Amino acid sequence: MPSPKYHLITYGCQMNKNDSERLSGLLRGLGFEPTSEKEQADIILLNTCSVRQSAENRVYGHMSDFSKMKEKRPNLIIGITGCMPGRDRNFEFKKKMPVVDLYFPTSQMGQLPRWIAELRPDLVNSADIVDDYTKIMPHRETTRQAYVSIQTGCNKFCSYCVVPFARGLEKNRSVEDILSEIKELVSKGCVEITLLGQTVNSYRAPDSQIFSDDNPYGDHFAALLWEINQIPEIKRMHFTAPHPVHMTDEVIDAMALPAHVNFLHLPVQSGDDLVLRKMNRRYSSEQFLNVIDKVKKRIPDIAIGTDIIVGFSGESKEAFEKTVELYKKVNFDIAYIAQYSVRSGTAAFRAFKDDVLPEEKKRRWKVLQSLMEKIVFEKNQKFVGQIVSVLVDRFESGFCYGNSREMKLVRFLGNQELVGRIVDVSVTQSDIWLLEGENMNVDKISQG
């Protein structure tokens, strides 16, 4: 009898992608095999995002096709998980998707074996549940790079954000579990990890006694970075997404340890203090700039990225210009710029009017996007003639691609055998989003 098949669709952030890796690990353990064809699947799961309305609309867009598929195959199981069910307290979203059989937040992922067994006992080899879904071993397609979640949920309650409602309050994984997962990854050849959390640097270890006696840090996140640096096989490490209020001196110091990449992604969201207060971000623009100054003093050539929301409730043109001014002061290497999208259930939805016109939001987005592209192009010229260390992650049409330690995309002539290896590349030319160069390790390829 052929193995049952699953088809998994993932929307959203790196945390969602890591959660989908856990879903894959769980389903494979139940005897399922993946399929890229929905028509071949016995179960289809959508791991959803709720950050913007457009993300939720993409999920609704699948329902017509799923209804047609269910008419032909009534036993097909359709499941929705992730942030949409997490924040759908009154099942208002669920009512729009009657074709869906399973509807559950990420935290209930471990119940999936029982639910499938109730619907289709012929599909599973076990109905045993997992109480803590973070203990499910992810199934990863790549072995050299991996995301490792160190916390779930969030306690910050930024007024625009659905995460605390969708994922619950902050819960930190044990140091023992985190290090065990990383060592398991190392045994399979992993050389780069990205630590994940909603405010990743607020991490508090539930088992801090596990930290080594010679660990120099009192801040638990800094201490965790130090512990990972003691694993020699991990050559590159970074984390997302930190919160400015938790960028302590110890965390900044730990970022200078050898494994950490030369990059920090630190969301600012706005450069105006009134907007920041309405967003409940808990810092001022001056405090954010002070953190950046400390980071640059400790790691002078570090590349810095950020997140910015334009057109938030009450953001005047003058307030937006303060964001532009802050952007220029920091001289960011990259920014992910979003036009404010009202999310039901948030404090901003209840308390503030969405009073910036869509055309103005788009204009402000274009201003920052143009500024970013200008700065990135100028910064990238400085890499010409320099050697950068690149972890190759793909090979296409004769070229190898990968990120430098500054998280700049690099391309050079190579071959499939270089995928997963760390290569020194001499940069010969640069554009806005791409550095091009020559492989300096043609004869001696670094294995880690």
N, C-alpha and C positions, 0 to 999 in steps of 0.2 A: 504494500500500500504506500503511495507517495506521501511525502511529508506535507502537512498543511502549510500554507503560505501566508505571509503578511506583507502589506504595503504600507509604508510609513511616510507621511508628509509632514515636514517641519517648517514652521514659520517663526521668525523672531530672532532673538539674540543668541549669543554663544551658550548661555545657560540653557536655553531650550534645546540647542543642538546636543549638549551634554546629556540632558534629560532623555532625548531620543536615543542616544547611545545606550542608556540604561534600559529603555523600553526594548531595544533590539536584543540586549543581553538577556532580558527576562523572557522574551518570546522564543529566542533560540533555545533557552534552557527548557522550555515547554515542548520543544520538538518542532517548532516552526522554522521555515526557511524564508528568506526575504525574496521579494519579486519586484521588479521595476514596473510591471504591468498590473494596473489595478484590476483588470478583467480576470487575472489569474488568482487573485488573492481570496483567501477565506475570511480574512479580517483586514479592514482598512482603518488606520488610526491617523488622525490629524492632531499634531501637537501645535497648539495655537498661541498666538500673541495678541495682547490687548492694548499695546502701547498707543496705537492710533486706530481710528475708525476704519481706515483703509485696510488694516490687517484683519479686522473682524469681517469686513465685507468680502474679502477673499475666501474666507471660510464659508460664508453663506452662498457664495458663488458655486461651490461644489455640490450643493444639495440637489439641484435638478438632475445632474448626472448620476448621483448616488441613488436617487429615487428610481431612475430608469434601470439601474443595475440591480436594485432590489426586486423589481418586478420580474426580471429574468431569473434572478437567483435569490429567492426569499431567505435562504439560510445565511447569506452574506452578513457578516457582522460589521457595523459601522461604529467607530468610536471617536469621541472628541475628548481631548485632554489639554492640559496646559493652562494658560492664564484666563481664557474665556470662561470655562466652568468654575475656575477658582474665584472669580469675582461675581458670578451669576447667582447671587444669594436667593433670589425669588424665581429662578429658572425662566426669566423673561427671554433670554437668548435661546434656551432649549426649546421653548414653545415654537420658535421659528424653524426648528429642525426636527420635525416629527420622525424623520427617517432614521435618526440616530438611535442606536441600541445602548451604547455605553457612553456615559457623560460624567467625567470625574476630574477633579483637580490633580495636579502633579503629585501632591503628597499622598494620594490614594493609589498610586501606581502599583504598589505591592499587592493590591486586591485583585488585580487583573486575572490571575490564574483561576480564582474562584468564580469570577463573573463569566469568563469564557466557558468554564465547565458547566455552569448553569444553563447557558444558551446552546452550547454545542459540546457535550461531553466527549464526542468522538474526536475532537481536535486536540485535546491536551493530554499529556502524560502525567500530570499532577495538578491538584487544586490547592496546593499549599501556598499560603499567603506570606508576604514579607512585611513586617510591621514598619520598618524604617527603610524607605525606598532608597536612601543614600547608600545603603549597604549592598544594593544590587550592583554587580560588576558590569560596567559598561562594555558593550562590544564596539570596538573602534576599527574603522577601515584602514587607518594608517597606524604605523607602529613607532615612527620617529617623533611625532608631535602629538600632544594630547592636552585636552582640557581636564582640569581637576577641580570639582566644586568643593569649596571649604565651608560654605554656609548657604542657607536658603532663607528666603523671606527678608523683611526689612522693617526697622523700627523708626525710620526717619519721617515718614508721612509727608513727603513733599506734596504740596497742595494739588499739583497737576498729575500725580502719579498713581497708577492703579496697583502697583506691585504689592504693597502691604495687604491689600484686599484679595489679590489674586493668589499670592503665595504665602500669606500669613506673616507672623512676626519672625524676627531674626532667630535662626537656630543654627548653631555652629557645630560642625563635625568635630570629632575627637582628633587630636594630634596623631594618635595611634592609627586610626583608620586612614587619615590622609597620607601619612608616611608609608603605610602598608601598600596603599594603592600606587603610590609613586614608585616604590621598589618593585612592585609587580610589573609596572610599565617599563622600568629599566631592564628587567629580565627579558623583555621582548624587544629591546633595542631602542627605547625612547631616549631622546637626548634633549627635548624641549617640552616644557610644560607651561600652561597658562592657568593660574589660579583664578577661580571664579567666585564671585559673591556680589550681592546687590550693593553693599558697601563693604567691599572685601577687606579693607584695612581696619574695619571695626572688629575684626575677628577676636573672640575671646575663647581660649581653649577650655573645654570642660574637663580636661585631664592635664592641666599644666605641669603636673609632676613628671610627665613624660619628657619634658624638655631636659636636655643634657645639663649636667652640673656646670660645665664650662661654657654654656650659652651666655653671652654677655648682655643680652637684652631683657628688660622687664616688660616692655610692650609685647603682647602675645603675637601680634602679626609679624613684628620684626623678628621675634624669636623663631617663628615658623620659617621665615625666609632664611634665617641662619641655619636651621636644621636641614633644610633642603639643599643648601649650599655645601653641606657635608657629604652629600651623595655625589661622588666624583663623576658618575656617568651623565648627570644632568649638566649640560653645557650652556643651556639657555633657559631663562625663566622670566616670565612677566606676569602681570595680574591685571584684572579688570573687574569691576570698576570701583576705584577708591573714592572716598568722600574727602573733601578738603579738610574738614574738621578733625579727621583722624590721621592726617599726615604729620605724625609726630617727628621729633628730631631723630628718634631711634629708627623709625620706619625709613626716613630719608637716608640715614647712615647705612642701613641694611641694603638699600638699593645700590650701593656702591660695591657690594660683594661681587665676586667674579662671575657668578652664573647669570646675574640679572642683565637683561638686555639694556641697551642705551636709549630707553624710551619709557615715557610715562604718559598714560592717558588719564587726565584729571578733569572731570566735568566741571564747568563753571556755570553754564546755563544763561547767565546774564551778567552784564557789567554795571548794572544800576542797582543801588542798594534798596530802593523802595520795591523794585520788582523782585529782588532776591528775598526780601521779607515776605512779600505776598506768596512767593513760591515756597516759603518755609525752608529755605536752604541753610539757615543757621550760621551764615558767615557773611561778611561784607566784602565788597570788591577789594578793599585794602587788605583785608586778612587773606584773601585768595592770592593777591600779588605777593604778600609776605611769604606765603608757602612756596610760591614759584621762585622767589629770590633765594630761599634756603636750598631748594633743590638744585638750582643752577650754581650756587656757591659750592655745594658738595660734589656735583657732577657737572662741570662747566659746559661740556659739549652735548648734553642730553637733548634728545628730540622730545617735544611735548605736544600731545594732542588733547582735544577737549570735545565736549558736547555743548551746544548752544540752542536755546529755544527762542525763536523770534515771534513777535506778535502775541506775547502772553497778555492776559487780561490787564488792561490799564497801561500797557507799555506805550508811552508817548514817543514821539520822534526824538525828543531830547534824551529819553532813557535809552533808546536804541543807539544813539550816537555814543553814549557812554560805553556800550558794549563794543562798538567799533574801536573806540579809544583803548579799551582794555586789550582787545585783540592785538592791536599794534604794539602795545607795551610788552606783552608776553611774546609776540612773534611766533605764534603756534606753527608747528609743522603740519598739522592737519586738524580739521574740525568737522564734526558731524552736525550739520545744521538742520534743525527741524522747524517747520511752521507749526505753531501751537494748535493742537487738536483737543477739543473738549472731551473729557472722558467722564461718563456718568458714574456717580458714586464717589467722586473725589471731592475734596474740600473746595477746590476751585470751581467745580461745577455747581456746587451749592451756594457759594459765597460771592462769586465774581461773574460779571458779564463778559462774554467773549466779544469785545468791542473794537478789535482791530480788524479792519476790512480784509478779506482774502487778497485783494489786489495789493494792499500795503504789506501784508505778510510776505507775499511773493517778491515784492520790491526789496524788502529788507533781506530776504534770503539771498537774492542776487547780489546785493552789495557785499555781504560777507563771503559769499562763494567766490566772487571776483577777487576780493582781497586775499582770501586763502590761496587761490591759484597763483596770484602774483608773488606772494611770499614763498610758497612752496617752490616755484620755479627758481627764484633767486637763491634760496637755500640749497637747492639741489646742484646748482652750478659749482658749489664749493667741494662737492664730492669728486669732480672730474680730476683725474690724476691721483686719486687716493685709492687705497686697497680696503675693501669692505668684506666682512665675513658673512657668507650667505648660506642659510640652510635651504637646500633645494627641495621644493615641494611638488614640482610637476615638470614634465617634459612635453613640449608641443612643437611640431614642425621644425625640428632641428635645434630648438632653443630650450635651455633650462631656465626656470623661474623660481624665485624664492625671495625671502625678506632678509635684509641686512639686520644688524643688531639695532639699528635706528628705525626698524620697521618700514624701510623703504623697499619698494618692489624693484628687484634687479633681474636683468635678463642677460644671458650670454650663450654662445654656441656651446653645445655639449651633447650628452647622450642620456638614454634612459637609465643607465647604470649609476648616474650621479644623483638620482632622486633619493632623498633621505640622508644625503651626506652634507657635511659642512665644507664649503669651498671658499678660498680667498679669491676675490674678483677685483681686478684693476678696472676702475670706472673710466671709460673713454668718452662718454657723452651722457647728457641728462636732459630729461624733459620734465613736465609737471608731475606725472605719476609714474615715471619709469627711469631707472638708471640702467645704462647699458655698458657692458664691459667685457673683459677677457679673463678666462679661467687661468689663475696663477698656479694651480696645482694639477696640471695636466698629468704629470708623472706620479705625484704624491698627493693623493686625495685624503684629506682628514676624515677619519672614521668617527669622529665625535668631537 
